[in-house]
Amino acid sequence: MRRLLSDTLVVTERNLIRLPRAPELLIAFTIQPIMFVLLFRYVFGGAIRVPGGSYAEFLLPGIIVQNIAFGGFVTALGLNEDMQKGLIDRFRSLPMSRAAVLAGRTSADVFTNGLSMTILIVTGLVIGFSFQTSALHVIVGLVLALTFGYAFSWVFAFLGLLVKTPEAANSVGFLAVFPLTFISSAFVPGQSLPTPLRQFADVNPFTIIVNELRWLWTGQHSPDQLWQAFAWVVFILVVFSPLAVHRYRRTASR
Amino acid sequence: MSVVVPDVENAAPGAARAMLNTDAAISARGISKSFGEVRALIEVDLDVARGTVLGLLGPNGAGKTTLVRILTTLLRPDSGSAQVAGLDVLGQEARLRERIGLAGQYAAVDENLTGLENLTMVGRLYGSRRSAARVRGQELLGQFDLVDAANRSVKTYSGGMRRRLDLAAALVAKPPVLFLDEPTTGLDPRSRLDLWDVIETLVSEGATVLLTTQYMDEADRLADRISVIDHGRVIAEGTSDELKDRVGGERLEVHLEDSSQAEAAVRALAPMCGDEPAMSDGLVRIGVRQRGGAIIEAVRLLDEADVGVDDIALRRPTLDDVFLALTGHAAEEESLE
């Protein structure tokens, strides 16, 4: 266990020191989220009616959850690249913890997700978002968003090890994340969707997480599913981290 | 692992093969591995004595990398058993990994880190503290002539520098057993020679090395013993000299001043000739029975027969001749995969 922690720390550090050296990654974490907020707020915002409050208040929790779900892409692409370049072979030949390579990746995602979430919140505050609840509620909301992102990074870890090329990881990831985030209450109220989509949206974990974030940050009406939101986080972790580690053990770089 | 006492008297010829050689640094018996329909390894046996270099020689797709992956615990064999540094590849993986270093045909280093950061990371993953790992990293960068590039991102390194760094990473924990999977494939001749020097130094310090290569000259220069592998089977094993002897002994090559004298030359040399002579274009080639005095004897016989000689030399068969004789094809041919 101590070995897992110290090895994870080493790999996390490895994934973080490369960040400032990869400008294209930094753009993905900083400028891209700002662009999305501005596009949704000013292009779609005028056309979308939301119950109570402004669209800026409605939008920000949704766009944060979407962003954080996409944050795991770095794990999928990074692992895939490590596989192609033979680094996974090197790691697997070392007397290190079997889970550390993956845990180090997903932990590094927490930092980058924290970075883009900060940028999103600052942008949100500029365009009219404001926290309207107690500090405790706000903090629980931040924790929910980050732990959900962490759990989702394990989904991407599994995905990144499953597919053969970074391009495949990219398209499979998009195919999974786009419907999940768009057929939810992230950008539009669930009631406005046609019935089959609404039925999907109602049980979609993204809807549950986003609704709870809205409640925690702006006090908007919530169906009181906070425990369900955290249960989803735990469920995703419990299912996908063993799957990913199992896959890692049998993976040989090409 | 249970102890098996071999019944030497009554054992079938194949039974003794199942015993691992526990004195060897690397020992494998009956290793087979298939990928779907493709049989990558078939009943491979292998022993590498401590402190020696085994060259695993074969063309692309012969199964060299698969064998290295099995011996370094990256892949499980379908059948067979193997020990490295006295530890089983199945069941003692964790301890085994502490005793090996692996450098691959891809330079497995992180391009976004500097040379020193790469080595420090590997050292820490072997369990060293950060400060100790850094010191070891600096020491290795010195040894591999990478001090000037220590704090540069690996992206800026040349192919040869990457390979040296990759090799350095394999040596971080001073492992007693090293696996070098085609360490010089794709390098320019100069970097190749540099890397050979480095490997020779390592071996002189007592490391056991399993080196895979598709280059004859590399195996010839670096390996104490050579296993020739083709289509997943080890088809020959021995020292470079032993393998060459299998193709036949020394060959005498006589370049004639006048090519029309070829027949006369062959007649004159008949008494010392070991096998059928080959003639082409003023060049007569014969296998000689005895190396000692062969040139003097040949010159005397030719002189007596009035055959003019332009040049005369004794030549050992090369490993290329060996490979061709064993497999019917050259080792360095392009594979079709």
Interface residues (C-beta under 8 A of the other chain):
Chain A: R3 S6 D7 V10 V11 E13 R14 I17 R18 R21 A22 K85 G86 L87 D89 R90 F91 R92 S93 L94 P95 M96 A100 A252 S253
Chain B: R69 T72 T73 L74 L75 A94 R95 R97 E98 I100 L102 G104 Q105 Y106 A107 A108 V109 D110 E111 N112 L113 E117 M121 V122 R124 L125 Y126 G127 S153 A169
